[in-house]
Amino acid sequence: GSHDRSATNGPAAKMGGGNAQKSEIARQRNAALAQKNAGGKSQNANNAASMSIKCTICKQAFMCTQGEGDLLNHVSSKHAKSTFDECFPDMVKYIAIPNQGVVYKGRGVALAALGSDAKKGYPKDSGAVEFGTKEEAIDHVIAEVSYINDADGVEYKEE
């Protein structure tokens, strides 16, 4: 039979493995970086774009990555007479806890009720799911719990 001299068994296999591929990958990586940094795009522009949370009362802007704790601090220090909802209506989350048949308004309320805090987050076994509207959260509990058939069967808790 004819000998197939593929690179796996012939002397060619012992030749130095060229670095052409490594070089090419590095070139592509550097080109992508250069493109990203091109045009003198400043981080300030990016930062400004990510200041997407605004206090409705004083219009102070916060980074979209800002934790709820910082926002709560803002409410208590700057607007003591107001609620979190009044300052940041878009940030209010409704937390569905199907295995308790409860929907909580606000992370703080839910975490406190579950004996947890913002750092620890929701206990794994709580089945907590966050929603942007009360209706979605209630629908989730109804869908998850066989013996709850309508919103009346879901307990709703605020602060």
N, C-alpha and C positions, 0 to 999 in steps of 0.2 A: 504493500500500500504506500501511497505517497505520504511523505512526512509533512504535517502541517506545523510550520514553525511559528506558532503564536507567541506572543510576548511572555506567556506564562512559563514556558519550559526551555526556551532557547537562551543563548548567551545574551540576547538583547535585554532580557529581564534584569540582568545585573548592571546594566548601564545606569548612570545617574538619572534619577527621575527629575526631569526638567522642572524649573520653577515657573514656567510660562503661565500656568494656570493661576498659581498664587499671585503672580504679578498682575495678571489681568483682573482678578477679583479685587485686589488692592486698588488698582486704577479705577475700577467702577465705583468702589466705595468712596474714594477720594473725590471723584467727579460728582457723586451724589451729594457729598458734604459741601463741596464748593457751590453747587447749585442752590443748596439750602441756605447757605450764608450769603449768596450773591445779592446784589442790589442793596447792600447795606441795610437790610431789614433789621430794624432795631428790636430788641426784646421788649422795649417800651410799647411798641405797636401791638405786639402779641399780648402783653400784660393788659393794655387798655381794652382789647377785645374780650379778654376773659373776665373783665370786671362786670359780670352779667347779673349780679344780684344787687338790687337797689332797695334801700329803705324807702318805703312810700312816703314816710313822714318827712324826713330831712334830706332825702335823695342821695345819701352817702352810698357809694358803690363798694361792693365787696367782690373779691375773686370768686369765680364759680366753684373753686375748690375749698372755699372757706367752710369750716365745720359749723354745725349748728350751734355748738357751744359759743363760738365767737359772736354769732348773730344774737344769741340769747343774751350775752353780755352787753351787746350794743343796746338791745331793748331795755335791759334793766338799768344801765347807766345813763342812757340818753333820753329814754322815753318811759320813765317809771310808771306813768299813768296809762300807758298803752300795752297792748298784748303783742305777742310774737306775730299773730295773724295780721294785726293792723300794720305792722312794719314790713313784714315779708309774706304777703298773702300767697305768693307763688311757691314759697318754700314749704308750706305746710304739707305734711305727708299724713296719709290715713293708713294706719297699720292694721291689717287684718290678722287676727290670731284665730284660725279656724278651730283649733282644738279647745278653745275657751268660748267659742261662739261670740267673740267680741271684736269690735272695731274701735281702735283708739285714734283720737285726733291729736296728732303731734307725736314726734319721736320721744320727746321727753316724758310724756305721759305714759306711753307704752313701755318704755324702758324701766321707768320707776315701778310700774305695775308688775313687771316681770322680775323685779328685784335686780335690775342690771343698770348699766350706765353707758354713756356714749363710747367709752373706751372699749368696754367688753362687748358691746353690741347685743343683739338679740340672742337669747339662749338657743342653741342648735335645735332643741326639741320643741321650741315654741311654735315652729312653723310660720313665723311672722313674715308677712309680705307687705311691702310698702306700695301704696297707690297714690296717685295725684288727686283723686276725688273720693269723696265719701261713698258715692254710689258704686264705684268700681270695687272698693274694699268690701262693701256689704255683699255685692254680687259674688265676690270670691268666696266669702264665708258660706253663703248659701250653696254655691256650687260644690264646695269641699265637704260640707257636713250634711250627711244624708237626712238627719232628722230636722234640719232647719230648711223651711220651704219658702220663707218670705222675709222681708226686711224686719217685720215685727219680731221674728225669732232671733234677730241679731242684737246683741247689747251694744250700745254706742256710748263711749266714755270720752269726755273732754277733761280739761284741766281740773 
